[in-house]
Amino acid sequence: MWLAGLFGLCIGSFLNVLIDRLPKGQSVVYGRSHCDHCKKTLRWYELIPIVSFVIQLARCRRCHKKLSLQYPAIELLTGVGFALLFFYFADSITKLSAYVLIFCSLIVIFFADLKYQIIPDSMVVVGIIGVGLLGSVFDVRHAQVFWISAFGASVFFLLLWLLTGGRGMGLGDVKLVFLLGLLLGYPGIVVALYAAFLTGAGVGVILMKARHKTWKSRVAFGPFLILGTVITILWKTQILAWWGNIL
């Protein structure tokens, strides 16, 4: 399990590359990593997950400007995630591979949208491939429910995009909810959207109170959709039971 966690730390370092390069259309294979401020090319020992950040005291050795907490945070998150996925799904390489693909794609989408307000299409495809792997090991007798959930959610978001002129939602959100619909099915996708809109509205009000945003300001919604998905995976049964009591 700890080996899976260490491997996850290394993958997390690569996910940071995807987060910063995919939205800019840059190659994720060519071009060495560098300081965001002075563009100094990083040496191999400055790329060691977590350790290099601590040794450098969170500052670039050349320009001495602070390094973003994004890098160690995502490395640590990915390391913990890989350890947990290995703990729960080590008995099936197919399930483990599927959940790793889904997990990594959602991390990149979450932070890329949060940072650049862009959802990379390639990461949506990676997530869909992961869901496809899950479908190969589970006895999905009602697969049409998942397809209907995916298409229904994406059509709903496409209508929102058209009605708001792209101000409320982006086309990336339309593609993302297709992936989430395939992953969660019905009623899971409904719970996820409810949680996403609720948390999104709450954060929006907080930002307005802090005078950082207005109603016309655009806030990335992809992170809230992913947060809603996590909430659904953890507490779907409780939320549905609560709905049943109040309806």
N, C-alpha and C positions, 0 to 999 in steps of 0.2 A: 504493500500500500504506500509506503514512504517513497519507494522507487517511482511509483506512478505520480506522486506529488512532485518529486524532483523533475521528472520528465515534463510535468505540467508547467513548472516554472520556466523551462526552456521554450515550451510552446507559447507560453504567455509573452515571452520576449518577441517571438515572431508575430503574434497577434498585434502587438504594438506597432510593428512595421506595417501590417495590413491596415490598421486603423489610420495611420498617418499618410499612407501612400495611395491606397485605393481611391479615396475621395478626390485626390489630385490627379488621378490618371497616371501615376508613376509606376515604374516597374517594381515588383516586390522581389525580384530575383537579382537584378543588377543594381549597382550603386550601393556604396557602403554607408552604414549608419553614421550620423554626425550630430553635433550639438545643434539644437534648434536656434540658438542665438548667434554664435560665431561661425557656425558651419564646420568646425574642426572635426576631421574624421576620427571616429572613436577607435581606440586600439582594442585588441581582443579581450584584455582584462577589464576594460571598461564596459564590456557587454555581458559580463557574468550576472545573471539575474539576482536581484536583491543585494548581493554582496557588493557589487560595484557601486551601487547607489549609496550604501552605508560607508564604504571606504572613502568615497569622494566627498562625504559629508553633504550630500545632496546638491553639490555645486560642480560646474564644469571646471576642469583643471586649467583650462586656458583663459576663459573670459570671467570665470568665477561667478557667473550668474546662476541662480537657483535652477535645478533640474525639476521638471514637472513630476508631481506625485503620481501622475497617470501611469508611468512605467512600472514602478514597484507594485503599485496597487493592482494592476492587471496581471502582473506576473504572480503575485500572491493569490489573487482570486482564481486564476487558472490552475495553479498548483493545488489549492484546496479542492477545487472542482474535480480535477482529475483523480485525486485521492478518493473522494467520495464516490465518483462514478465507478472506479475500480472496485471499491468495497461492495457496492450493490450489484454490479453486473459482471464481475470477473468470471462467472460461470458460463458466459456466452460472449464470444468474441464479436459476434454480429451485433448483439444489443449494445455492447460496450462501444464498438466503433460508431454505431448509429448515434448514440447519445453524445459521444465526443464531438462528432460533426455538428450536431444541433447546438450543443453548448458553445463551441467555438464560434459558430456563425452568429449566434445571438449576442455574444460578447462584442464581437467586431461591429455588428450593426448598432448595438446600444451606444457604444462610445464614439463611433464614426458619426452617427446622427447627432449625438449630443455636442460633439466638437465642431463638426462642419455642416450639420444639417443635410447630410447626404447619406442615403442607404445604398451601399454597394450591391448591385444586382448579383454579382458573383457570389456574395455571401448568402443571399436568399436562395440561390441555386444549391449551394453547399448544404444549407438547412433542409431543402426539399429532398436532396439525395439521402440525408440522414433519416428523414421520415420514411422514405422508400425502403431503406434497409429495415426499419422497424416493421413495416408491413410484410416483409418477407419472413419474419419469425413469429409474428402474432397471428392468431386465427381471427382475422378481421372479416366476419361474416356480413357485416353491414358497412362495407367500405364506402358505399354511396353516401352515407351520412357525413363522412369526413370530406368527401368531394363537394357535397352540397354546402357544408359549413365553410369551406375554403372559397368557393365561388360566391356564396351569399355575402360573406364578410367583405370580399374584395369589391363586389358590385356596390354594396352599401358605402364603402369608402370612396369609390369612384364617383358616386352621386354627390357625396359631401365635397369632393374636390371640384366637381363641376359647379355646384351651387355656391361655393365660396370663392370661386375663381382662383383656386390654388392657395388662398391665404390661410385657410384652416387646416388643410391637409396637403401633403405632397404625393406625387405618384409613387414614391418609394414606400409610403405607408400602405398604398393599395397592394403592392407586391408583398409587403411584410405580412399583412393580415391573411393573405392567401396561404402563406407558409404556416402561420399560427392556426388557421382553420384546419389545415391538414393534420397538424400536430394534436390539436385539442378536440376536434370534432364538436358535436352538439350534445349537451348544452355548454360544454367547456368554453367555446369561443364567446358565447354570450356573457358568461361570467368574466372572462378576460377583458372584454370590451367595456363592460360595466366598471370594473376595477380601474381600467386605464383612463376612462373619462373622468371618474371620480377623483383619482389621484392627480390627473392632469389639471382638473379644475382647481383642486386645492392648492397645488403648487403655483398655478397661475395667479390666484388671489394673493398668495404670499408675496410673489414677485411684484405685483401691483402695489401692495401695501408698502413694500420696500422702495417703491418708485423706480424700479429697474425696468419695468415693462408697462405697456398700455394694452388695451384690448386689441389694438391693431398690430401689436408686436407679434412676431412669429416665434413660437417655441417648438423645438423638435418634439414630435409626438411619438416617434419610434421607441424611445426609452420607456415611456409610459405603457406602451403596448407590451413590451417585454416584461416590465414590472407586473402588469396585469396577468401575464402568462404565468409568472412565478407564483403569484398569489393564488391563481387558479389551481396550479399543480399541488400547492401545499394545503389549501383550504376550500377547495371546490365543494366538498360534501357539506361542510358547515355553512357555507354561503347559500347553497341551494336549500338547506333545511331552514335557514333564517328567512329566505324568500317565501318558503311554503307557509311559514307561521304568520307572515304579514299580509299575504295575498288572500 
